Amino acid sequence: MADEHDPVRADDNGLLNAPPGTTEFLHLVQALVPRPRRGERWLPSLEIGGPHARAVNDVLDSRLVTAARPAPYCAVPSAETETRDGHGQGPTDGTDRTAGTDQPAADTDVSGRRADREGIARSAEAAPAGHALDHQDVEALRVLLDEVCHGLARQRSGQPRLRFRHFSLVQWAMNTRLPPGARTDEYPAVLAAGLRAARRGADRPAADLTGLGGALDPVLQFLWNVLTVAVPPALFRVVAGGRVPGLGRTYRWFMRQPYLRPQLSGNFLGLAERLTAGYRADEPSEQVAKLLVHAFLEDLRRSFRRRPWRPGGWRHTAYPVVQIRSWESPTASRTLLRLVEQVRDETGRLVPVLLVHVAGRPDGGPVPSAPADALRMTDLHAIDRNQWAPVSYRSRLARRTSAPTARVRGRRRLWADGEADAERVPASAVVTAPAPPWFSRPVVIVTACLLLFVPGAVWSGRYLGIPGCLHRPFAADVVVRDVGGECIGFSDGAALTFNNQPGQENLHYIQERIFAQNRDARKAWEESGRRRPYVTVVYLGTLTGRATQAGEEAYAAEREGLEGIAAAQYIGVRATVNTSSVPLLRIVIANAGFQMKHADLAVDMIARLARQPSDAPVIGVVGPVESRTASAVALRHLNRVGLPAIAPALSADHIDSNSNLYFQISPPNRDQVHLLSAYARRKGWKGLHIYVTFGEKSSRKDDLYVATLLDDLKKEFKGTSDLTYTKWHPGRSMQHECDYRGMLFFAGRWSEYGDFLAGLRQACRNNDWPRHLVADDSVNRYMANKTLRKTAPDNLTMLYVSKSGLATCASLRRPDPDVGQFLAAVQAPDLLSPPRCVGGPGPQQWIGEQVGLAYDATMLFSQAVEQLAGRIRVWPQQWDGRMIDPAAVHTEILRGNAKGGWPGVTGHLSYDMGSGEPKNKPLSLLRVDDITDMDKLPTEVFVCNPQGAQGAAVCGSSEGR
């Protein structure tokens, strides 16, 4: 028979010679170690005795080490075994034995504690099992558990690293010795400082702040010292106290566990004080030992906890196996097994570790006899393994007052005797861990994170306007989307301003001014006790997508429209405090993109905004701004969602048929054609040459403005001699138009007017200009663009139609209170840049065609809200956004129209029943003698005013008036 102390060796087939029953023992371990997919298992502790216990241990150790997918394991030898086998030498490189535990290292070197274990074990060798513990037993147990933690923390099983945070805190407290000269009331501060230093790392130097003394004044230096010296320790003491929910979960556990009655200590630092060297002797040794075991087991429980957000818990597919070898002095080992069983019974908590205690006989000692409660290894097949079947999560997590079922025994004592090499252990008898579930594998987790991240990134990108519409989140109500390089959506704050391209500084400024007034309006509403009417008006325009030259203010007309809206908003914000009926306006700026092509998307966003509850409900839209099919679609969409729209500049005939909730400020195209016809008759012009353009990437089908204007011209001038219609494009010869004595009318979009003039200049080099060049009202946008005007012929006289002739500086000085407040607004030094109509009589800066039109549209909403609010509430009732809705505002506009209409700076507003087109609205013809002269204002030469019977328009010359 082979010597029982000889190492076990495998033959060429991987078979091992082992005592009888070893194969069945390996099968038992293999049945216990794998974690069930659902629930947990109540694991026993196994104690192997007998003459061949060491051989069984060697086989188990071999099968654990050589497994293809090993379970977490460690082998902890006794002090005597270390000395005899040459394993008792501790680390000599200063390595922290608690590495990997993510907690403070013990103050005492582990190698020293391991060397002291021999003396501790020998002193307790004669003590019977189950005797009352003394402090030497606690120290032996602590050193043993420290070795176990160190062994299990090694990364050698393919499973996530096990971390022992709770046990390391107990170790730190037990290794701490309070200074003898300190007062007792200083102990918490000393412990907190020591714990904080241990967590930060003993080798990490403190920050040197002495160099800041000369750089900071005394007050800042004091504040800096408070923030860097006083605050962190105080905050750490709060966390380490374990009393604040949500902070210091590890410390809070100590205050809730049952051992040493922690509630008597007040907080964790008080409990740690009781565990320090010198004070621990006053505590019950049994309770200290159980706290050590309970902390060790709690670390394992938390590492093995399965949570959807912790894939590491799912990758722990096998319970750790701890082999405790004590050939001569099994006292500490058996104490550990006994305390593990008691902690399990007293707390009702899981023991997620398989402890295998191997107690062999000393070398040359007598062969012991089997205890009465020991089960021989050859009888292992008789054990009912169902007693270790998985239990549900509910019963595992619940704190139970009783122990597990009686048949679930905490310890099993096995006996290995017989022939040492009587059995051949096959290579298939291994202890291996199951494969982790597919959803916990790193590749699956990375894939799932990407699948979650990509939609989240896409949503976040769309929310933040990435890539082209990036803005500060949560700084304002901003909803934008990058569509083809254009920011489509809306904004009500400086977190996003549309179109910050070079040359658009004035557009950027007026947006910021409106957003600043939004803040002022909210403040004024709060200061009024929330009694003033407070509503939201959305501006829907085209602020991006246009091809521009370097430094060109290509959006001058849009800037003018926003200036008119800002003027209307300014009147409410600057109203006196006791003017409680004047509404406060919150302006939301929305962009529908080039030629309103994305108006449907913008309206969707506006509709969602209108459905949101708000103190300032959305009551309507100022816009759209171009008479195109996209604008007609937007009007139909706005009509479906119940939002009124008031367009400042739309004039295509019958565009109001797209919405029952629509009004426009500008007269329709047929009125413009009537103006042209009256002027041509007055001047006696013979012949009409019409040139048509539809804008970039557009057609007659898409351009409702040009299409209806052309139809009106054909109808009005039917029968005129020398009547031609030509679709103009760059490169077309204009030679036959030189010195033309009839009306040469440009009936196209302003964006092509500069090229149209360049074609005339190229054709008429000898200055034989056409005698009567007239342009439609779209050319107002060209006239607002200083960059384009600089390249025009400087000696060419032209006429163009104006829809806002009454909104000039001279006409604004007429005695009219409604006009007076508009004039005061545009003159204000803190609104427009630069202010308009400042100074005395004489040349003045042009207000801008779109300023008055947009002002009238916004004020129509404001006046309707003011009158409506006066009827739906009783002063001093507070304003409630639910008092008003868009339909009520539209009804109020109809009510005011039925009573005679509404005032406006561009002319009185009145509408026929069922129509959104204003009737008999003033129109003017303006003359410019030098297009390149920006300082000289256009001259009004002809106007049509509603001065006849029944309000019929009367046209006449303005020259000489």
Secondary structure, 3 states (H helix, E strand, C coil): CCCCCCCCCECCCCCEEECCCHHHHHHHHHHHCECCCCCEECCCEEEEECCCHHHHHHHHHHHHHCCCCCCCEEEEECHHHHHHHCCCCCCCCCCCCCCCCCCCCCCCCHHHHHHHHHHHHHHCCCCCCCCCCCHHHHHHHHHHHHHHHHHHCCCCCCCCCCCCHHHHHHHHHHHCCCCCCCCHHHHHHHHHHHHHHHHHCCCCCCCCCHHHCCCCCHHHHHHHHHHHHHHHHHHHHHHHCCCCCCCCHHHHHHHHCCCCCHHHHCCHHHHHHHHCCCCHHHCCHHHHHHHHHHHHHHHHHHHHCCECCEHHHHHCCECCEEEEECCCCCHHHHHHHHHHHHHHHHHCCCCCCEEEEEECCCCCCCCCCCCCCCEEHHHHHHCCHHHHCEECHHHHHCCCCCCCCCCCCCEEEEECCCCCCCEEECCCCCCCCCCCCHHHCHHHHHHHHHHHHHHHHHHHHHHHCCCCCCCCCCCCCEEEEEECCEEEEEECCCCCCCCCCCCCHHHHHHHHHHHHHHHHHHHHHHHCCCCCCEEEEEEEECCCCCCCCCCCCCCHHHHHHHHHHHHHHHHHHCCCCCCCCCCEEEEEEEECCHHHCCHHHHHHHHHHHHHCCCCCCEEEEECCCCCEHHHHHHHHHHHHHCCCEEECCCCCCCHHHHCCCEEECCCCHHHHHHHHHHHHHHHCCCCEEEEECCCCCCCCCCEHHHHHHHHHHHHHCCCCCCEEEEECCCCCCCHHHCCCCCEEEECCCHHHHHHHHHHHHHHCCCCCCCCEEEECCCHHHHHCCHHHHCCCCCCCCEEEEECCHHHCCCHHHCCCHHHHHHHHHHHCCCCCCCCCCCCCCCCCCCCCHHHHHHHHHHHHHHHHHHHHHHHHCCCCCCCCHHHCCHHHHHHHHHHHHHCCCECCCCCCECECCCCCCECCCCEEEEEECCCCCCCCCCEEEEEEECCCHHHCCEEEECCCC
